[in-house]
């Protein structure tokens, strides 16, 4: 939406990062079988702008599972609505920690898939 853009009509990086965080959390939540929280984001670099009206697709790939943490690579791609060509606009590695009901770190089941 226009409220999510700078004066040049490019989507704010923070808006895109928030959606990438949600996409990565979905992957981590399914693997952790419960609540997770973001604890780190590595290597975010914006390659191309996203314009108002672009279709944005997010893809998450599980990279690693630690004792309480899960690392997920998330890529963001954009496509102009009138085109079939998509281009990657950014990627980053998000680290999440599994949380228990009290909001404290809990072990991730190493045998779950």
N, C-alpha and C positions, 0 to 999 in steps of 0.2 A: 504494500500500500504506500501511497505517497508520504505518509507520516514516518515511514521506515527508511526514508532516503535522505541523502545529502542534497545540496542545491543542484548538483549535476545530474540527479536522477538515479544515482547508484545506490543500491541497498547498503545500509550500514553493515560493516563487518560484524558488529556485536549481535545484530539480528540473526545473521547467518550462523554465527558461532553458537547461539542459543539453540537453534534448531539442530545443529550438528551434535550438541550435547545431549539433546533429547533422543536423537537417533542412536547414539552410542550407548546411552543409558538403557534403551530398549534391548540391545544385544546383551549388555551386562546383566540386566535384571533377569532375563530369561536364563542365562547361565548360572547366576547366583541363586536362582529360585526365590527371589525376594528383593527387598529394598536395597538400593545402592546409592552412593553419593559420589559426585565427581571430586577427585582430589588433585588432579593435575591435567594439564593440556600441553602437549609438546609439538613443536614444529609447525605452527600454523603460518602459512604464507599465502597471500592472495595473488593468484595468477591473472585473473580477469575479473572485471566488474560484473555484478548481477544487476540488471535493469528492472524497473517496475514492469510487471507483466511477463517476465521470463518464468518458465517452468523450472523449478529447482528439484532435483532428485538427490537423495542422500543414501549412501551405501556404507554399512558398517561391517567390518571383518574382525572377528575375535583373533587377537594375536597371542595372548598369554593369560594363564590363570595362576595366580600365586596363592599363598595361604589365605589371605583376606582380600586380595586385589584382583582386578580384571583389567586388561589392556585391550582397547578396541581402536582400530584405525577407522576413521570416518572420512569418506570422500564426498565432496559436494560438486554436482554437475549442473550446468544451466543449459537451457534450450530456449531459443526464441520461439514463441508460439507459432510462427509462420514457417518454421524450418524443421527439417529432420535432423540437423546437425547439432550434436551436443558437445560441450567442452567442459573439462574439469576446471573449476574455479579455485578450489582450495582442498587441502586435506590436513589432518592432524591426528595425533594419537592421544586418546583420552584414557586416563586411568581412573577407575572407580574402585571404591571399597564397599564390600558387602556389610550391611548393618543389621543388627538385631532389633527387636521391638523397642529397646531403650535408646536406640541410635548409636550403639557402640559397635566397633568392628567385630565381625564374626567370621569364622572359617567358612570357606567355600568348599562344598563337597567336591573332592578331587576325582570322584568316580562318575559324577553326573556328566551327561553329554548335552 
